C-alpha cells in the first residue's frame, strides 16, 4: 500500500499511534495539534538542534533499510545533544515524501526512530508531512542541561589534553563498503557503524556532570574539520599525534586489504558520531580513573597549544599542518 492510498490525515493518525511515547506528565499537547506543548524543567537550559538526511545526498535506499534510516535520523541529532552535555527530551519529525512511498516503509522508518528514541527516553511530539519528488527526513530535537554544566566548543585552553571516545574512521569506510555493494558478510562492524550509529549520550552527560570536558563536539564531519571547530571557537591551536589515533581492528584490516591510507579515514572521514573533547590538566586524573573503571572508552590523542589551526605529528617525527578538510555539503 502507498501513502497516496490513505491520504495525509490517515497517515498522521497512524504515525501518532506509532509514536506511543509522545505523551507524558510534562507534555501538554503532542502529535495532532498545531504545536507541541510541554513544561520545561525549572533550573535547566534548553538546547535545540536540527539535522536532515536527504535521499541521494546522504544515502540511497538501495543499501539503507528504512528502519535503520529511522534509527540513524534520531541518533545524529542525539549526538549533537550529547556534545553539549545535555539529555534529549523532545523531537519533531518532518518528512518529505514521494506520493508512491510505501506505507510499510513509513511504519518501518518510525519503528527504527522509536527504538532509538525509547532508549534515551526521548518523546516524538510532532512534525510535518510534505509531498516531494525525493525522500528526506528533518528532525528538530530539544534537550536540557543544568545551567552550570553546559559544554560548548569554545572552552578549550592551552595545555588541555585532547581526547576522543571510541575509534575513528569507521563510518567513512563503512559508507564506502555499503555504497560499493559488497556483500553484507564483509566488514560487518564498519557497515554497522555507518548504517546504525550510536550517539554517545551517556558519555556526554558523564563528562559534563563531572566538569571534565572544557570543550566538546561530536565527530560528524571528520576529526581534522571538527577539531578545527573547537580551536577556532576557543581561539587556540591543536597538536595531535598519528600514533595515538585509535582505529578499530576492522578498519586496520580494510585499509590493509584495499591498500588505502588509514589516516584518510581517521582524519577526514565523517559520521563516526564519537565525542571529541578537551580536558584541563586538573581533571585528567579523574578521567583516567573513569577510563580504567570502564565508565567511558576514550583515548588521548593530543593537546591544545598556542596559535591557531590543527597540526599532526607523524610517526616519522614530521609536523604537518592539516587542511580544513572533511565532509562538506557544498
C-alpha positions in Angstrom: 0.0 0.0 0.0 1.2 3.5 -0.9 0.7 6.6 1.2 -1.3 8.1 -1.6 -3.9 5.3 -1.0 -4.7 6.5 2.5 -4.2 10.3 2.4 -2.5 12.7 4.8 -4.9 12.6 7.8 -4.9 8.8 8.0 -1.1 8.8 7.7 -0.9 11.3 10.6 -3.2 9.1 12.6 -1.0 6.1 12.0 2.2 8.0 12.8 0.6 9.2 16.1 -0.2 5.6 17.0 3.4 4.5 16.2 4.9 7.3 18.4 3.4 6.0 21.6 5.8 7.8 23.9 4.8 11.3 22.7 2.8 11.9 25.8 3.9 12.3 29.4 3.4 14.3 32.5 5.5 17.2 31.1 3.8 17.0 27.6 0.6 19.0 27.4 0.0 18.5 23.7 1.7 16.1 21.3 1.2 14.9 17.7 -2.1 16.0 16.1 -2.3 19.7 17.3 -0.9 22.8 15.7 2.1 22.8 18.1 3.5 20.6 20.7 3.3 22.0 24.2 5.4 20.9 27.2 6.5 22.1 30.6 10.3 22.9 30.7 12.3 21.7 33.7 13.0 24.5 36.2 16.6 25.5 36.5 17.7 23.9 33.2 18.8 25.3 29.9 17.2 24.1 26.7 19.4 23.2 23.8 17.9 22.9 20.3 19.3 21.2 17.2 18.1 20.2 13.7 19.5 17.8 11.2 18.4 16.2 7.9 19.0 13.1 5.8 18.2 13.6 2.2 17.9 10.8 -0.4 20.7 10.7 -3.0 22.6 13.3 -1.0 23.2 11.5 2.3 22.0 8.0 1.5 20.4 5.7 -1.1 17.6 3.3 -0.3 19.2 0.5 -2.3 21.6 0.0 0.6 19.8 1.8 3.5 16.8 0.0 5.0 14.1 2.4 6.3 14.3 1.0 9.8 18.0 1.7 10.1 17.5 5.1 8.5 15.0 5.9 11.2 17.4 4.9 13.9 20.2 7.0 12.3 18.0 10.0 11.9 17.4 10.1 15.6 20.9 9.2 16.5 22.6 12.0 14.6 20.5 14.6 16.4 21.1 12.8 19.8 24.8 13.1 19.1 24.6 16.9 18.9 22.6 17.0 22.2 25.3 14.7 23.8 28.1 17.1 22.7 26.6 19.8 24.8 26.4 17.6 27.9 22.6 17.6 27.7 19.9 14.9 27.7 17.3 14.7 24.9 13.7 15.4 25.7 11.5 16.1 22.6 11.7 15.7 18.8 9.8 16.9 15.9 9.9 14.9 12.6 9.4 16.5 9.2 9.1 14.1 6.3 9.2 15.0 2.6 7.6 12.0 0.8 7.1 10.9 -2.8 3.4 10.0 -3.3 4.2 6.4 -4.2 6.3 5.9 -1.0 5.3 2.6 0.7 3.2 2.7 3.9 5.1 -0.3 5.2 8.4 1.6 4.8 7.0 4.6 6.7 6.0 2.2 9.5 9.5 0.6 9.4 11.1 4.1 9.5 9.1 5.0 12.6 9.8 1.7 14.2 13.5 2.5 13.9 13.0 6.0 15.2 11.1 4.8 18.2 13.7 2.2 19.1 16.4 4.9 19.2 14.1 7.4 21.0 12.9 4.9 23.6 16.5 4.0 24.7 17.1 7.7 25.6 13.6 8.3 26.9 13.0 10.8 24.1 9.5 11.8 23.1 8.5 12.4 19.5 5.8 15.1 19.9 5.0 16.4 16.4 6.2 17.1 12.9 5.1 17.8 9.4 4.4 16.0 6.1 5.1 17.3 2.6 4.9 15.8 -0.8 8.2 15.7 -2.6 10.0 14.1 -5.6 12.7 12.7 -3.3 12.5 11.4 0.3 14.1 13.4 3.1 13.7 13.4 6.9 14.4 16.5 9.0 14.4 16.2 12.8 14.4 19.0 15.3 15.4 18.0 18.8 15.2 19.7 22.2 17.4 18.7 25.1 18.0 20.0 28.6 21.1 20.6 30.7 21.7 22.1 34.1 22.8 25.7 33.7 26.3 25.2 35.1 27.0 22.0 33.1 26.6 23.2 29.5 29.7 22.3 27.4 30.4 24.3 24.2 33.1 24.3 21.6 34.7 27.4 22.9 36.1 26.3 26.3 39.4 24.8 25.2 42.5 26.3 26.8 46.3 26.0 26.1 47.6 22.9 27.9 44.3 21.0 27.8 44.5 17.4 26.7 42.5 16.3 23.6 40.5 13.0 23.9 38.2 11.1 21.6 35.7 8.4 22.5 35.7 5.0 20.8 37.5 4.5 17.5 37.5 6.9 14.5 37.3 6.5 10.7 35.0 3.5 10.8 31.9 5.1 9.4 33.6 6.6 6.4 35.0 3.2 5.5 31.6 1.7 6.2 29.9 4.1 3.8 32.5 3.2 1.1 31.7 -0.5 1.6 27.9 -0.4 1.5 27.8 2.0 -1.4 30.1 -0.3 -3.4 27.5 -3.0 -2.8 29.8 -5.5 -1.2 28.1 -8.5 0.5 26.7 -7.9 4.0 29.2 -10.5 5.3 32.1 -8.3 4.5 33.3 -5.9 7.3 30.1 -6.1 9.5 31.5 -3.7 12.1 32.3 -1.0 9.7 29.0 -1.4 7.9 27.2 -1.2 11.3 29.0 2.0 12.4 27.8 3.8 9.2 24.3 2.3 9.0 23.4 2.2 12.6 25.5 4.7 14.6 25.1 5.0 18.4 25.1 8.5 19.9 27.3 8.9 23.0 24.6 10.4 25.2 25.7 8.6 28.4 29.3 9.6 27.8 28.4 13.2 27.1 26.4 13.6 30.3 29.1 11.9 32.3 31.8 14.3 31.0 29.5 17.3 31.7 28.2 16.3 35.1 31.7 15.8 36.4 33.0 19.0 34.8 35.7 17.1 32.9 35.2 18.4 29.3 36.2 22.0 28.8 35.1 21.9 25.2 33.3 19.2 23.2 31.9 18.4 19.7 30.6 15.3 18.1 32.5 13.9 15.2 30.2 14.3 12.2 32.5 15.9 9.6 35.8 14.3 10.4 38.5 14.8 13.0 40.5 17.4 11.2 37.5 19.5 10.5 35.7 19.1 13.8 38.8 19.7 15.9 39.3 22.9 13.9 35.8 23.9 15.0 37.0 23.7 18.6 40.2 25.6 18.0 38.5 28.4 16.2 35.8 28.7 18.8 38.4 28.6 21.6 41.0 30.9 20.0 43.8 28.2 20.2 45.7 25.7 18.2 45.9 21.9 18.4 48.6 19.2 18.1 47.6 15.6 17.6 49.8 12.6 17.2 49.3 10.0 14.4 50.4 7.1 16.7 47.7 7.9 19.2 44.7 8.0 16.8 42.5 4.9 17.7 41.5 2.7 14.8 39.3 -0.4 15.0 40.8 -3.7 14.1 38.4 -4.0 11.2 39.4 -0.6 9.8 43.1 -1.7 10.0 42.2 -4.8 8.1 40.1 -3.0 5.5 42.8 -0.3 4.9 45.5 -3.0 4.6 43.4 -5.2 2.2 42.4 -2.3 0.0 45.9 -0.6 0.0 44.4 2.7 1.3 45.8 5.1 3.9 44.1 4.6 7.2 44.8 8.2 8.1 42.5 9.4 5.3 39.6 7.7 7.1 40.6 8.8 10.6 41.3 12.5 9.8 38.8 13.3 7.0 36.0 10.7 7.2 32.8 11.8 8.8 29.7 10.3 10.6 31.5 8.5 13.4 29.4 10.4 16.0 32.1 9.9 18.6 32.8 12.7 21.1 35.9 14.9 20.7 36.7 16.8 23.8 39.3 18.8 25.7 40.3 18.2 29.3 42.1 20.6 31.7 45.2 19.1 33.5 43.4 19.2 36.8 40.6 16.9 35.6 42.7 14.4 33.6 43.4 12.2 36.5 39.7 11.8 37.2 39.0 11.0 33.6 41.8 8.3 33.6 40.1 6.7 36.6 36.8 6.6 34.7 38.5 5.0 31.7 40.3 2.4 33.8 37.0 1.7 35.6 35.2 1.1 32.4 32.8 4.0 32.7 33.9 5.5 29.4 36.1 4.5 26.5 38.3 7.4 25.5 41.8 7.9 24.1 44.2 10.8 24.5 45.2 12.0 21.0 47.0 15.3 21.6 46.9 18.7 23.3 45.7 22.3 22.9 48.6 24.6 22.1 49.1 28.3 21.4 48.5 29.7 17.9 45.8 28.5 15.5 45.0 25.6 13.3 45.5 21.9 13.7 48.8 20.0 13.2 49.7 16.3 13.1 52.9 14.9 14.4 53.5 11.9 12.2 55.1 8.6 13.2 58.1 9.8 11.2 58.5 12.7 13.6 57.5 15.3 11.0 54.9 18.0 12.0 52.3 18.6 9.3 49.6 21.4 9.3 46.3 19.7 8.5 44.0 21.3 5.9 40.5 22.2 6.9 39.1 19.2 5.1 36.3 16.8 5.9 32.6 16.3 4.9 31.1 19.4 3.4 27.5 19.8 2.0 28.8 22.3 -0.5 
